[in-house]
């Protein structure tokens, strides 16, 4: 743990936090020699910059760090891997760093996926006085790290069984109830769409399953989280190209993000009755694989024509959403790495948000921008529903042509959620394709801090 919640010990190196606007005034407190040193380094308090200030004996006496703002979630994220190994503390100064943002940003900046290869050096340590804000920041950072670890793990070590084991471990840690419905049991429990997509993965550890976690008091408002758990997506018989398949270990990114949000909710003790549902499959090629043109039943009773076996995520979500809606949740949210169309429209950093209530969507977009955890509203445009209507079944899992692909995928899911249910669908990337401070290349948690903020405001009033 590179953040230590303890009273900073003697000998820890102080970090002076400044921004560009306040740098000149803050630097005026230094000696002339120290001011010349910072000037020679070109340090002016710009965000994501830092300078090492030597003492008279040549040792490291202090660090000066430029930030976007004292509450920014990545304010200190550049430092843990850039500073020399050792213990640091935040110095008193005119720009007071928010304790929660300090814990969050430092811990995220120290993150590295080390299951298969260890870093050559440890991250620097930040000692923070423990309080509610710093503890919360650490909970958020640890939850985000869990999401990243799950997404970064290759499919060989993160199949449906291992994903279920991760959910079970999380449930045990927080006193939640766990169960899974596996293989042929899916048919007996009326979850045929999940079974149809995953049946070609014949090894028992790869068998399709519905993972369920329940937590909270019986009379609390019910929140249901549904995460797409395609642990590897070959495309099925409509097989992907080699390039298209390269990152498909991350096609369970929705499930990983749902588990991360669930961890935040449970660790912070939100007054909700939480249900987590993860349809977990591997979309494989075999003699019994789902075929283009097949028609499969669903839990809701609708029949799906398979236009393309590579549009499998919405098929498994159909059963999970219908199952979750039966409990009449106060709010249902699904997260899924669902369409390339959403990435074409919004890029990797902006998950697409679909909501039945425009005022809720606008609130989430505004809060996401404020929290630097963005998402962007796209329309549930009903006129496009005819693009997913089948000639031989109730619905087809592909639209007519490439246009509005993210919208038609959302409309497909909409058919499996009762109209009275308050429902959010988030189509995310769950991956950083380029490194930024606190956000290395690889698996990523997206929208979780924004969703947590909404849940706290909505259900933890007073």
QUITAHU-V638943 format. One record per backbone hydrogen bond with DSSP energy under -1.0 kcal/mol. NH is the residue of the N-H (numbers start at 1). CO is the residue of the C=O. E is the energy in kcal/mol with one decimal. If there is no record, write none. Layout:
<<NH,CO,E> <NH,CO,E>>
This chain:
<<4,126,-2.8> <6,4,-1.4> <6,128,-1.5> <12,9,-1.6> <13,87,-2.3> <15,89,-2.0> <16,63,-3.5> <18,65,-2.5> <26,22,-2.1> <27,23,-3.0> <28,24,-1.0> <29,26,-1.5> <30,27,-1.9> <35,31,-2.4> <36,32,-2.2> <37,33,-1.9> <38,34,-2.3> <39,35,-2.2> <40,36,-2.4> <41,37,-1.4> <43,38,-1.9> <48,66,-1.3> <51,64,-2.4> <53,62,-3.1> <55,59,-3.2> <58,55,-1.7> <61,53,-2.3> <62,53,-1.7> <63,14,-2.3> <64,51,-2.6> <65,16,-2.8> <66,49,-2.9> <67,18,-1.9> <72,69,-1.5> <75,72,-1.8> <77,74,-1.0> <79,76,-1.5> <83,79,-2.9> <88,125,-2.6> <89,13,-2.2> <91,15,-2.7> <98,70,-2.1> <102,98,-2.4> <103,99,-2.4> <104,100,-2.6> <105,101,-2.9> <106,102,-2.2> <107,103,-2.1> <108,104,-2.4> <109,105,-1.9> <110,106,-1.2> <124,80,-2.7> <125,86,-2.9> <126,2,-2.8> <127,88,-3.0> <128,4,-2.8> <135,131,-2.3> <136,132,-2.2> <137,133,-2.5> <138,134,-1.9> <139,135,-2.1> <140,136,-2.4> <141,137,-2.3> <142,138,-2.7> <143,139,-2.0> <144,140,-2.4> <145,141,-2.5> <146,142,-1.9> <147,143,-1.9> <148,144,-2.4> <149,145,-2.6> <150,146,-2.2> <151,147,-2.4> <152,148,-2.7> <153,149,-1.4> <157,154,-1.7> <161,205,-1.8> <163,159,-2.5> <164,160,-2.1> <165,161,-2.1> <166,162,-2.1> <167,163,-1.9> <168,164,-2.5> <169,165,-2.4> <170,166,-2.0> <171,167,-2.5> <172,168,-2.5> <173,169,-2.0> <174,170,-1.1> <176,171,-2.8> <177,214,-3.1> <179,212,-2.2> <181,210,-2.1> <183,208,-2.8> <185,182,-2.0> <186,183,-2.1> <188,184,-1.6> <189,185,-2.2> <190,187,-1.4> <191,186,-3.0> <195,191,-1.4> <196,192,-2.5> <197,193,-1.8> <198,194,-1.8> <199,195,-1.4> <201,198,-1.4> <202,200,-1.3> <206,203,-1.9> <207,204,-1.0> <209,280,-2.1> <210,181,-2.0> <211,278,-2.8> <212,179,-2.9> <213,276,-2.1> <214,177,-2.4> <215,274,-2.3> <220,217,-1.7> <223,273,-2.2> <224,331,-2.4> <225,275,-3.1> <226,333,-2.8> <227,277,-2.3> <228,335,-2.0> <229,279,-1.6> <230,251,-1.3> <231,229,-1.1> <231,281,-2.7> <234,283,-2.0> <239,237,-1.6> <240,234,-3.0> <245,241,-1.7> <248,245,-1.9> <250,247,-2.4> <251,248,-1.2> <253,250,-2.0> <255,228,-2.1> <256,252,-2.3> <257,253,-2.4> <258,254,-2.2> <259,255,-2.2> <260,256,-2.1> <261,257,-2.5> <262,258,-2.6> <263,259,-2.2> <264,260,-1.9> <265,261,-2.5> <266,262,-2.6> <267,263,-2.9> <268,264,-2.1> <270,265,-2.2> <272,270,-2.2> <273,221,-3.6> <274,215,-2.5> <275,223,-2.5> <276,213,-2.9> <277,225,-2.9> <278,211,-2.5> <280,209,-3.0> <281,229,-2.1> <283,232,-2.4> <284,282,-1.2> <289,286,-1.8> <293,306,-3.7> <294,291,-2.0> <296,304,-2.6> <301,298,-1.0> <304,296,-2.9> <305,395,-3.1> <306,294,-3.2> <311,308,-1.6> <316,312,-1.9> <317,313,-2.1> <318,314,-1.4> <320,316,-1.7> <321,317,-3.2> <322,318,-2.0> <323,319,-2.4> <324,320,-2.6> <325,321,-2.4> <327,324,-1.3> <328,325,-1.9> <330,222,-2.0> <331,222,-1.4> <332,422,-2.7> <333,224,-2.6> <334,424,-2.6> <335,226,-2.4> <336,426,-2.3> <338,336,-1.7> <344,340,-2.3> <345,341,-2.2> <346,342,-2.5> <347,343,-2.6> <352,427,-2.6> <353,376,-3.0> <354,425,-2.8> <356,423,-1.0> <361,357,-2.1> <362,358,-2.5> <363,359,-1.8> <364,360,-2.3> <365,361,-2.4> <366,362,-2.4> <367,363,-2.5> <368,364,-2.6> <369,365,-1.9> <370,366,-1.9> <371,367,-2.4> <373,368,-2.6> <376,351,-2.6> <378,353,-3.0> <381,379,-1.5> <382,380,-1.0> <384,381,-2.0> <385,382,-2.2> <387,384,-1.9> <388,385,-2.2> <389,386,-1.0> <394,303,-1.1> <395,303,-1.5> <396,388,-2.2> <397,305,-2.1> <401,399,-1.3> <408,404,-2.7> <409,405,-1.7> <410,406,-1.8> <411,407,-2.5> <412,408,-2.0> <413,409,-1.8> <414,410,-2.2> <415,411,-1.1> <416,413,-2.1> <417,414,-1.3> <421,418,-1.9> <424,332,-2.4> <425,354,-2.7> <426,334,-2.5> <427,352,-2.5> <428,336,-1.9> <432,442,-3.1> <436,439,-1.6> <439,436,-3.0> <442,432,-1.8> <444,430,-1.5> <451,447,-2.6> <452,448,-2.7> <453,449,-2.1> <454,450,-2.0> <455,451,-2.5> <456,452,-2.6> <457,453,-2.3> <458,454,-2.4> <459,455,-2.8> <460,456,-1.8>>
